[in-house]
Amino acid sequence: MGKTEADPYELLSSALPGHVALFLALQVHRLASEQFTVRGPGHPITASLGGEAVLPCHLSPRMSAENMELRWFRFKFSAVVHRYKDGQDQYGQQMPGYQGRTELLKDNITSGSVSLRIRNVQLSDHGQYTCFFQSNVSYEEALLELQVAVSGSDPHISVDGHQDGGIWVVCRSAGWHPEPEAQWRDHHGQLLSSASEKISKEANGLFHWQISIVITEHSNQDLSCSVRNPLLNQEKISTVSIAELFFPRVNPWMVALGVILSLLAVLIGLASYCFWRQQRAKEKLQGELKWRRALLNAGWEKARQYAVDVTLDPDTAHPKLVLSEDRKRVRHGDKRQDLPDNPERFDPCVSVLGAEGFVGGRRYWEVEVGDKTNWTLGVCRESVSRKGQVTLTPEDGHWAVWLRDGEYKARTSPPTPLPVSVSPSRVGIFLDYEAGEVSFYNVTDRSHLFTFTDTFSGKLRPYFHPYLNAGGTNAAPLIICPVPAQAGGNLGP
């Protein structure tokens, strides 16, 4: 007998369960092959202020992440530090504080390894980050921690008086992050107990630290003060020897007589030499002052080449300040205006900021002060406190010069009196961001008033404070003046 021909519908129905099983098996295999975990470095990443930080993440098992969405974020999913999707970096949702500072390193992205580089690291970058990877069927994330570190100034040791029959010695240092570790040691390197310790956080987010110790006549008088950054493992040390002359001896008169005789012997030997040097020094000083005056005047001419158009920001003005429509004039009004109490507004400090902010380069502007006997001009950090008491010092983010009842002073700590032969009716302010300088000029006689030297970070803005005179008189305005066209136009670095 011949073979019976098979029914095609029977063949299809018998083969269908096998095809479905094969399809499901392939889907399960595909889903299993796309399962992954995200791994970070497993330890905190340390970076120096102003430097670079690299936050690495990789997939396990290794697979390509080219077609995945990658996201680094802070606090919550929408606080985007950097985002990568559809094969490209996406900047639309990026947090303002990270704009222009991030870069995704994709050299090994096909093996599932990527790193986020953060340039110009800031104190606000300190903290936890989440590294997030998402494929078509799955997503995972890992936590990373970035620690920002700064080594501050060398310790400064000073004698601040007597206490408990001994000498009160204080060691200070500033500009640290995170909180430093501080110690006293003797000349053998043995730890000494501190009488007091104080750590405070400055307006710029850095820590100021001081420790004290009482040194008696019979204690070891050779000391060292050390301060250490635990993240960078960097230590700065200063030493001091407390002279026995600070302590009374059995016969203080003999000690005093010996000191006086020693000083007389030295003074007699130097008397004739000093007299000769005095005349010579006067002549040299006069020549140097003349040369320096000419040099500073030339600096003012050069500064005017960087003139910019500065206007006032009404959102920062105290409610008693009255601004002109063109935002070039500000005066102290008679009554408080009904203005919204927004966070940017100064109150109770009767101040206002320029609308322009500067994060680099050189900028110059001039302000007409007229015959006002009270005013303050300068620059400040955009992040300075607008509420409560304001301290006009570089430590609190202000670089300013003021006039108070006929006395000109630079607002250093403590203030520096400024010798002014001709009262300025117009003041020039010159900011050189990269050089860390803020200079003030008397435009009236083209003389230099004062220059602050510091290290800047973040945005700086012009600062104005049009005080009333004693008794509440003279509400004349401060006026931002145009600089002659031939002087401006160069906004070079």
C-alpha positions, 0 to 999 in steps of 0.5 A: 500500500502507498503512504497516506498523505498527511493533513496539513491542518493536523501537522500545524496543530501538532507543531504549534505547541513546540513553536510557542515553547521555543518562543517563550524560551527565547523571550526568557533567555533574552530577559535573563540576558538583560538582567544586570546590577550597577556597581560603584567604587565601594568607597568615597571619592575625594576631590580638592576644591577647584579640581576635578572629580571622577565618579565611576560606575559599571555594569555586572555582568559586563554588557554594552550601555550605549543604548541605555539611559544613564543618569547621575542625580542628587537627593531625588531623581529629578535633581539631574547632575548629568543624563545620557539617552539615545546615544547622546548627552542630554542637558535640558534637565541638568541642575544649574549648579552643574551646567558646563562642569560635567562630562561623561567618559564613554571610552568603555561604554560598550563594556558597561563601564562609564565615569562622570567627570565634574570639573571645578569642584565646589563645596556644594558638590560634597555629598551622595550621588546616585548612578542610574542605568536603565535598559528596555526591560530593567533598571538598577542604581548604585550610591556614590559619595563625593568628599570635597577637601580643602587644606587651609592656612598655616597655623598662626600661634599667638600669646593672648595674655595670662591665665591661671598663673601661666601664658594663654597661647592660641593657635588659629587656622582658617579655610579648611574642609571638612573639619580639621583635626588639631593638636598641641605637641611638645618638642618630643612629639608628645600630645598635650591637652588643650585648654579650649577648642573652637571650630566655626563655619564661615560664610563661604562654607569653610571651617575656621579653627582655634585651640588654646593651651596654658603654659606655666613656668615649669611646663615645657615651653617649646610647642608645636601646633598641627592641623590636619585634613583627614581626607587629604592626609595633609598636615600643616605645623607651626612651632613656637618657643615661649621665652622665659622672660614671660615668667617672673624669676626669683629676682625680677630686678636682676633680670630686668637690669640684664635685659636693659644693659643688653639692649643699651649695648646694642642700641649704642652700636646702632645709633650712629648707623641708624642716624645715617640711614635715616636721611638716606631712607627719607630720600629713597622713600620720597623717590619710591612714593613718586614712582609708585604714584605714577605707576598706580595712576597708569594702572587706573588708565589701564583699568578704564579699558575694561569699562562695563555697563552696570545697572542696579537690581531692584529685587535686592534693594532694601525697601527704603532705597529708591531706584531711578527708572534707568536703574543707574541711581539709588538714594536713601528714601524717607519711608519704607516701601511696600515691597515683597520680602523675597530672599534676594532682598537686603533687610535690615541692611540698606543695600542693593546689588548690581544686576550683573554678575561676574565669574571671570575676567576684568571689569571696571565701573565708576560711581558718582558720590558727590558731596555725600559724607556716608557711603559704601562701594565695592563687590561681594559674593552673590551668596552673601547673607541678605538678612540680619546683620551684615559684616563688610569684610573679605572673610564674609564675602565683601571687598568694599571701601567706605566713607564715614563722617570724613574718614575713608577706610578699606573694610579689612579686618580690622579696617584700614584707614586711607590717606586721601588728600583730595576728596573723591566726587567719583570713585572707580572700581576695578575687578580682576577676577583671575588675579584676585584683586579689587582696586579702588581709584579716586577719579577726581585726582586720578589716584589709587585708593586701595587694592584688596588681594584675595582668591575668588570663587563663584559669582561676584556682584557690584555692591552699593550702600547709600547711607544717610549722614548723621542726623538723617540728612543728605539723601543725595543719590549714588550714580553709576556713571558712563565711562568715556567711550575711548576708555572702554571696550576691552573685556579681555581676560 
